[in-house]
Amino acid sequence: MAQVTVYSTPLCAPCERLKQYLKAQGVPFEAKDLMMDEEAAEKIEDLGIRSSPVLEVDGKYYSGAQLTPDQLAGILGLA
């Protein structure tokens, strides 16, 4: 099973949708709050990503338009 991390911010509707999608698919994940976790925030900023949520799957990062259900199914090997 892939190592999955969701980087999100509070009150972020797309972040909550991503977490709900993962739960519905039975994908275990770790959630990191970019407002509280300075190390996580720096990591995402260093990647040049300026929006949340960000999905990390086995060391690869996905954000924005890459996080549609169709794309997620492929990224997570659910298709």
Backbone as ProteinMPNN parsed JSONL, in Angstrom:
{"seq_chain_A": "MAQVTVYSTPLCAPCERLKQYLKAQGVPFEAKDLMMDEEAAEKIEDLGIRSSPVLEVDGKYYSGAQLTPDQLAGILGLA", "coords_chain_A": {"N_chain_A": [[0.857, -1.194, 0.0], [0.499, 2.214, -0.765], [2.304, 5.007, 0.641], [0.567, 7.611, 1.916], [-0.027, 11.054, 2.142], [-1.869, 13.878, 3.129], [-1.699, 17.255, 2.668], [-3.034, 20.008, 4.134], [-5.164, 22.904, 4.749], [-6.899, 24.699, 7.349], [-10.493, 25.029, 7.165], [-10.733, 24.589, 4.44], [-12.406, 23.758, 1.717], [-11.863, 22.094, -0.635], [-9.799, 20.565, 0.466], [-11.083, 19.105, 2.475], [-12.847, 17.638, 0.877], [-11.025, 16.027, -0.518], [-9.956, 14.47, 1.573], [-12.292, 13.142, 2.397], [-12.838, 11.696, 0.074], [-10.619, 9.939, 0.006], [-11.071, 8.506, 2.391], [-13.534, 7.313, 1.743], [-12.708, 5.613, -0.254], [-11.25, 3.877, 1.159], [-8.569, 4.373, 1.617], [-5.759, 4.557, 3.543], [-4.377, 7.391, 5.202], [-2.138, 10.043, 6.148], [-2.687, 13.137, 7.705], [-1.603, 16.45, 7.345], [-1.479, 19.61, 8.755], [-1.027, 22.585, 7.237], [-0.921, 25.042, 8.44], [-0.212, 24.596, 11.048], [1.963, 22.886, 11.039], [5.064, 23.598, 10.595], [7.31, 22.54, 9.32], [6.181, 20.879, 7.348], [4.846, 22.845, 5.858], [7.003, 24.328, 4.875], [8.214, 22.417, 3.26], [6.28, 22.041, 1.215], [6.184, 24.63, 0.201], [8.81, 24.862, -0.739], [8.643, 23.195, -2.91], [7.354, 24.772, -4.639], [4.647, 24.904, -4.645], [1.639, 26.544, -4.204], [-0.908, 26.29, -3.281], [-3.57, 24.601, -1.519], [-5.471, 21.572, -1.309], [-2.549, 19.419, -1.011], [-1.421, 16.402, -2.256], [0.541, 13.747, -1.266], [2.023, 10.921, -2.538], [3.838, 8.197, -2.005], [6.198, 9.805, -2.079], [5.804, 11.417, -4.313], [4.298, 14.403, -5.481], [1.1, 15.932, -5.738], [-1.217, 18.342, -6.93], [-3.855, 20.849, -7.183], [-5.391, 20.745, -10.339], [-4.718, 18.136, -10.695], [-5.997, 16.66, -8.84], [-8.545, 15.563, -9.338], [-11.332, 13.255, -9.104], [-11.055, 11.218, -11.104], [-8.339, 11.426, -11.836], [-7.179, 10.952, -9.345], [-7.912, 8.286, -8.861], [-6.266, 6.966, -10.693], [-3.695, 7.797, -9.807], [-3.645, 6.634, -7.276], [-3.901, 4.021, -7.878], [-6.416, 2.858, -8.042], [-8.046, 2.486, -10.143]], "CA_chain_A": [[0.0, 0.0, 0.0], [1.273, 3.452, -0.884], [2.362, 5.957, 1.754], [-0.24, 8.735, 1.45], [-0.143, 12.184, 3.061], [-2.63, 15.025, 2.646], [-1.304, 18.541, 3.258], [-4.231, 20.829, 3.997], [-5.304, 24.07, 5.612], [-8.233, 24.724, 7.962], [-11.6, 25.652, 6.43], [-10.455, 24.424, 3.006], [-13.386, 22.788, 1.205], [-11.231, 21.047, -1.457], [-9.015, 19.688, 1.353], [-12.028, 18.185, 3.114], [-13.328, 16.721, -0.168], [-9.967, 15.054, -0.793], [-9.896, 13.534, 2.702], [-13.499, 12.312, 2.34], [-12.647, 10.765, -1.047], [-9.676, 8.898, 0.43], [-11.768, 7.663, 3.376], [-14.559, 6.536, 1.033], [-12.016, 4.588, -1.043], [-10.528, 3.003, 2.087], [-7.133, 4.639, 1.506], [-5.225, 5.154, 4.772], [-3.526, 8.548, 4.926], [-1.76, 10.933, 7.235], [-3.05, 14.517, 7.382], [-0.732, 17.47, 7.925], [-2.06, 20.952, 8.704], [0.038, 23.496, 6.806], [-0.877, 26.2, 9.337], [0.359, 24.19, 12.327], [3.178, 22.101, 10.831], [5.97, 24.482, 9.861], [8.174, 21.714, 8.47], [5.375, 20.487, 6.186], [4.599, 24.05, 5.059], [8.244, 24.656, 4.16], [8.415, 21.398, 2.221], [5.366, 22.342, 0.106], [6.637, 25.9, -0.379], [10.047, 24.582, -1.488], [8.245, 22.553, -4.169], [6.735, 25.794, -5.479], [3.193, 24.733, -4.635], [1.089, 27.665, -3.442], [-2.315, 26.065, -2.95], [-3.844, 23.332, -0.86], [-4.641, 20.544, -0.706], [-1.477, 18.755, -1.741], [-1.419, 14.972, -1.967], [1.837, 13.08, -1.461], [1.897, 9.474, -2.651], [5.172, 7.596, -2.164], [7.219, 10.799, -2.405], [5.418, 12.266, -5.445], [3.34, 15.407, -5.023], [0.041, 16.271, -6.679], [-2.031, 19.448, -6.437], [-4.713, 21.521, -8.163], [-6.19, 19.984, -11.299], [-4.342, 16.714, -10.636], [-6.735, 16.014, -7.761], [-9.921, 15.186, -9.676], [-11.526, 11.833, -8.786], [-10.483, 10.348, -12.143], [-6.881, 11.454, -11.699], [-6.847, 10.303, -8.07], [-8.028, 6.828, -9.017], [-5.047, 6.52, -11.371], [-2.551, 8.041, -8.926], [-3.698, 5.708, -6.153], [-4.011, 2.655, -8.372], [-7.754, 2.368, -7.744], [-8.798, 2.305, -11.396]], "C_chain_A": [[0.888, 1.238, 0.0], [1.25, 4.239, 0.424], [1.686, 7.235, 1.278], [-0.321, 9.804, 2.539], [-0.941, 13.287, 2.381], [-2.149, 16.256, 3.41], [-2.473, 19.487, 3.031], [-4.179, 22.031, 4.924], [-6.715, 24.052, 6.203], [-9.247, 25.438, 7.062], [-11.4, 25.618, 4.917], [-11.38, 23.338, 2.466], [-12.749, 21.718, 0.308], [-10.406, 20.067, -0.616], [-9.933, 18.644, 1.991], [-12.575, 17.181, 2.1], [-12.294, 15.644, -0.461], [-9.909, 14.023, 0.326], [-11.108, 12.605, 2.7], [-13.387, 11.272, 1.224], [-11.743, 9.608, -0.623], [-10.331, 7.95, 1.431], [-12.778, 6.755, 2.685], [-13.936, 5.395, 0.233], [-11.24, 3.621, -0.15], [-9.023, 3.179, 2.018], [-6.638, 5.256, 2.817], [-4.295, 6.311, 4.435], [-3.216, 9.286, 6.209], [-2.132, 12.343, 6.791], [-2.093, 15.466, 8.082], [-1.359, 18.837, 7.693], [-0.944, 21.94, 8.396], [0.121, 24.753, 7.67], [-0.161, 25.862, 10.644], [1.728, 23.507, 12.182], [4.142, 22.887, 9.942], [6.861, 23.705, 8.89], [7.43, 21.295, 7.193], [5.146, 21.685, 5.274], [5.837, 24.432, 4.254], [8.496, 23.675, 3.025], [7.562, 21.72, 0.996], [5.795, 23.634, -0.592], [7.893, 25.694, -1.225], [9.755, 23.917, -2.826], [7.592, 23.549, -5.124], [5.23, 25.67, -5.557], [2.609, 25.786, -3.706], [-0.369, 27.475, -3.057], [-2.466, 24.747, -2.201], [-5.212, 22.847, -1.342], [-3.506, 20.098, -1.619], [-1.505, 17.3, -1.302], [-0.025, 14.432, -2.244], [1.587, 11.584, -1.463], [3.275, 8.92, -2.963], [6.202, 8.602, -2.662], [6.931, 11.654, -3.622], [4.289, 13.173, -4.984], [2.365, 15.787, -6.128], [-0.792, 17.401, -6.078], [-2.922, 19.97, -7.556], [-5.501, 20.566, -9.025], [-5.837, 18.499, -11.318], [-5.203, 15.942, -9.641], [-8.212, 15.774, -8.07], [-10.098, 13.701, -9.343], [-10.922, 10.889, -9.819], [-8.968, 10.264, -12.022], [-6.45, 10.715, -10.435], [-6.902, 8.791, -8.181], [-6.773, 6.27, -9.68], [-3.831, 6.656, -10.488], [-2.476, 6.978, -7.832], [-3.835, 4.245, -6.567], [-5.375, 2.037, -8.075], [-8.536, 2.022, -9.002], [-8.798, 0.846, -11.824]], "O_chain_A": [[1.906, 1.286, 0.69], [0.304, 4.147, 1.206], [2.165, 7.879, 0.344], [-0.635, 9.516, 3.694], [-0.722, 13.594, 1.21], [-2.188, 16.292, 4.64], [-2.863, 19.743, 1.893], [-3.285, 22.162, 5.761], [-7.624, 23.457, 5.623], [-8.892, 26.336, 6.298], [-11.846, 26.517, 4.204], [-11.174, 22.152, 2.718], [-13.06, 20.538, 0.469], [-10.321, 18.883, -0.942], [-9.605, 17.459, 2.04], [-12.748, 16.005, 2.422], [-12.644, 14.477, -0.633], [-9.823, 12.825, 0.056], [-10.972, 11.411, 2.969], [-13.785, 10.119, 1.395], [-12.06, 8.442, -0.863], [-10.169, 6.734, 1.334], [-12.871, 5.569, 3.001], [-14.549, 4.342, 0.059], [-10.644, 2.661, -0.638], [-8.274, 2.25, 2.321], [-7.052, 6.36, 3.169], [-3.512, 6.224, 3.489], [-3.923, 9.172, 7.21], [-1.919, 12.708, 5.635], [-1.806, 15.307, 9.269], [-1.726, 19.179, 6.569], [-0.023, 22.114, 9.194], [1.13, 25.457, 7.636], [0.429, 26.739, 11.276], [2.548, 23.551, 13.099], [4.055, 22.85, 8.715], [7.131, 24.162, 7.779], [7.987, 21.351, 6.097], [5.239, 21.561, 4.053], [5.732, 24.814, 3.088], [8.942, 24.069, 1.947], [8.055, 21.681, -0.131], [5.774, 23.723, -1.819], [8.025, 26.28, -2.299], [10.53, 24.057, -3.773], [7.309, 23.219, -6.276], [4.599, 26.261, -6.434], [3.031, 25.909, -2.556], [-1.002, 28.404, -2.557], [-1.586, 23.887, -2.25], [-6.035, 23.667, -1.749], [-3.503, 20.361, -2.822], [-1.601, 17.005, -0.11], [0.524, 14.634, -3.327], [1.014, 11.038, -0.52], [3.816, 9.143, -4.046], [6.988, 8.298, -3.56], [7.725, 12.536, -3.949], [3.431, 12.768, -4.199], [2.742, 15.944, -7.289], [-1.046, 17.423, -4.874], [-2.772, 19.592, -8.718], [-6.195, 19.683, -8.52], [-6.571, 17.694, -11.89], [-5.151, 14.713, -9.598], [-9.042, 15.781, -7.161], [-9.114, 12.962, -9.303], [-10.339, 9.868, -9.455], [-8.385, 9.182, -12.094], [-5.484, 9.952, -10.447], [-6.036, 8.093, -7.654], [-6.271, 5.221, -9.277], [-3.012, 5.74, -10.416], [-1.399, 6.484, -7.499], [-3.879, 3.349, -5.725], [-5.478, 0.826, -7.879], [-9.564, 1.348, -8.937], [-9.381, 0.505, -12.853]]}, "name": "protein", "num_of_chains": 1, "seq": "MAQVTVYSTPLCAPCERLKQYLKAQGVPFEAKDLMMDEEAAEKIEDLGIRSSPVLEVDGKYYSGAQLTPDQLAGILGLA"}
